[in-house]
């Protein structure tokens, strides 16, 4: 879980910052590099640095341009997730950031694209309907979406 606090970004929406943070967390967690949660991220107006990380607390400067905000979010989440050997902390963090940030952006864009549509779906599940008959499974849950087996699954072709 990420707790986003502080002011709005000057050039990047809170939704986009949240998408950058969660996408980075998703990539690193997928590779067993999850931080102590919650991750508390504060957007600040008056900071010298672009971003700082201390344990599970991250501070981000509000006036960054979108590309700079993405890079800083990825970089600081890496610091929150992985402890590198002394003397190589920034080298390892910046190198890893450069390698994963394009994938992080793809995931963040997907999260951002459907933000309000998904929020409406989730809100709709909070509406309580008067029971009319027995509870049931929605058959739409089982509609195929095009999953393709990858990395050595048996019995189906693999996309290359």
Buried (B, 14 or more C-beta within 10 A) or exposed (E): EBEBEBEEBEBBEEBBBBBBBBBBBBBBBEEEBBBEEEBBBBBBEEBEEBBBBEEBBBBBBBBBEBEBBBBBBBBBBBBBBBEBEEEEBEEBBBEBBEEBBEBBBEBBEEBBEEBEEEEEEEEEEEEEEEEEEEEEEEEEEEEEEEEEEEEEEEEEEEEE
